[in-house]
């Protein structure tokens, strides 16, 4: 569902991401990790056709992001780190507006909005002003707008940032339930969250992949945190079975 080959993005002489290659299969939840400035958000913006790459290829559900950006956007639900909400609107009106922007027919909008409200635990909040919601509920509205249209791919950038522990647990449960209908790429700094949610993790540092493996290997003796600190410190990069070895080295 997500295919990336040789993806590179320069800002002037600075490479934000360089020669990234990875795949995410249908129904997978994959963690996309790295320290601040590693290139995670840049990669996500390229994958969602919001920012062009300097070179390389990226495909979403078979559509190349540079050649078919509108087709890509129809198949991606994107939750950026800063949730794009119009706080002067009520929740249901905002989601109907999103449905209209996504080209959903007027006949189907109420159904789409109702399903998104229910899936995100917002059924009782439809008539509430967004500005009056708690941060946790605003995050739910952000996730609901990403789900409008039932896109096969969801790209979530720091979906639990700034939430309290109870809110994090709620959002985590919601994301875990998405695998039945969606492929999910999720960026977060909360490593235990990745261990609980994800099938695999991709770790990047300074714009390059430094580790990629399934969670069983990455959370072996030593744990994900040790692997993360080891590879971003520049000791070495790991791929596949090397990740398990690195955790015990």
N, C-alpha and C positions, 0 to 999 in steps of 0.2 A: 504493500500500500504506500510506503514511502521508500523511494530509491534515491540515493545521493551518490554522485560519482565525481570526484575531483573538485568539489565545490570550494571556491576561493572568492574572498571579498576584500578588496583594498579600499582604505580611506586615505587618499594621497599615497605616501610611501609605506603606510602602515598596513600590514595584513591582519584584519580582524579574524578571519578564518582562512585556513590554507590547506588545500588538497584533502578536504573531508570526504570520506566515502563510507557509507553504511546503509543498511536496509532495516525496515520495520515491517513485519508480516501482519497479515490480517488478524485482528483480535488480540494482538500483543499490547501490553502496556510496558513501555520502555522509558527508563529514567535517563535524562540528558543532563549530565552533571559537569561541574567545573567551578573554579573560583571566580570571583568577580572579574570581569574583563576577559574571560576566556573565549568568548565568542558565541555563547549560547543564544542570547536574544537576537544577535545578528543572523545566526543560522535559522532561527524560527521565523524571522521576518522574511527571509528569502523563501523559505518553504511555503509561506502563506501568500506569496506574490506581492508583498508590500514593499520589498526592496530588491533591486536587481543584483545578481552576482557579477563579479568581474569575469569569472570563467567557471567552467564546470557545468554539470547537469544535475537537475533535481526533478523528480517526478512524483506526483501525488495521484494515486489510483490510475496510473498510466499516462497522465497528462503532464507534459513538461511545463515547469512554472514560467519560463520565459516566453515560450511559444503560445501557451494557452492559459494565460493568467485568470481569465474569467471562469473557465472550466475548473481550474484548481480551486478558486474561491468558492465555487458551488459545492465542492466536496470536502471543504475544510471548515471546522469550527475552531475559532481562534480565541483564546483568552490571554490577552497580554498581561504583563505584570501590573500595569495600571489599568484597571477595569474601565472600559469606555462606557460610562453611564451618563444619561441626561437626568440629573437629580431633580429637576423641576417636573418630571413626568411621573405618573403612577406606573407601577410595575407592569400591569397588563397592557397599557397603552404603549409603553416602551417596547415590549416584546412584539406587539403587533406591528410597530414601526420597523423593527428589525426584520420581521417576516416579509414585510413589503419590500424592503431593500434587497432581500435575498431572492425576490422574484416569485414568492409563493402566492398562488392565486387567492383572491379575496375569499373564495368559497372554503379554502383549506386553512386559512390563517387562524381562525378560532380554535380549530382542532390542534394545530401545531402549538399554539400558545398554551392551551390547556394541558397538553402532554408535557411540555417543558416545565410548566409550573408544578405539575405533580411530581415529575422525576426529581426536581430540585427542592422539594419540600416547601414550595411557595404558594400552595393552593389557597392559604388563608391570607396571603399578602398581596393578592392581585390588585386590590384597590388602595394600597398604601403608597404614599409618596416616597420615591426612592431616597430623597434627602433625609427622611425620618427613619430609615432602616439602620440597624446595627451593621458594623463592618462585615460580620459573618453573613448576614442576609444580602448585603450588597454583592459579596463574592458569589453567593448563590445566583443572584440575578445575572451576574457576568457569565456564569457557567450556563445558565438557561439560554442566554442569547447565543452562546456557542452551539448549543444543541438544536436551535431552531433549524428546521429543514432536514434533521437527522443526517448530518454529514457523516460519511464513513470514517473520516479521519479527524481527530481532535488534537490540537496542539495547545498545551497549557503551560504558560510561563509563570512560575511561582504562584500556583493557585491558592496556597495557604499562607502567603506572606502576611504578617501583621495580625493574624488571628490568634485568639486565646486557645488553650488546649482543648476545650470542649468543642469549639468551632472547627478546629483542625480535624478532630475525630469524625465529625459530621461530614465535612467535605471529603475526607479520605474514603469514607464508606460510599459516598456518592460516586467518586471516581472509580472505585473498585467494581461497582456494579455496571460500569459502562462497557466493559470488555465484550459483552454479549453482542453488541451492535456496532461497536466502534473500535478502531485502532487508535491508541493514545500515545503521544510523545509528551512527556512531562518534565519540565525543568524545576528543580527545587534545590535549596541548600540544606534541607532537613534529611540527612542520610537515613535515619531509621524509617522515615516515610517511604523512601525508595525501597528499602528492604521488605517492607510490608506490602507495598502496592505493585511492584514491578516484576516482570518476568526476566528482564535483562537491564543492564545499565551500560551507557556509553559515557566515558569521562573524557573531557577535552581540557586542554591547558594551552594557553597562548595560541589558540586557533587550530590546534591539531589534536587528533584523537590519541590519547595516551593509554587507554584501557577500554576493553569491550568484552563483556562476558555475561553468562547467565547468573542469576542471583545465588544459586547454590554454590558456585565457585567463588563469587565475590564475597559472600558472607561466610565462607569457611573459617577455619581457625585464624584468628587475627581480625576478621570482620571487615565490613565495607569501609569503615572509617580509616582503618590502617592502610588499606589498599589505596584509598583516595589520597591520603596524606603522602604516601610513598610516591605515587605517580606524579602528583602535581609539584612535588619538591624537585623533580627533575632527575631522580635516581635512574629510572628507566621506564619505558612504556611496556604495556602488557596487552596481549590479545589472546583470546581463546583460553586454552588450558594454562597459559603462562600466568593468568590472573590468580589462579588458585595457588600456584607455586609462589607468586609474589607475596601473597598474604601470609605465608609461613616462613619466608626467607629471613 
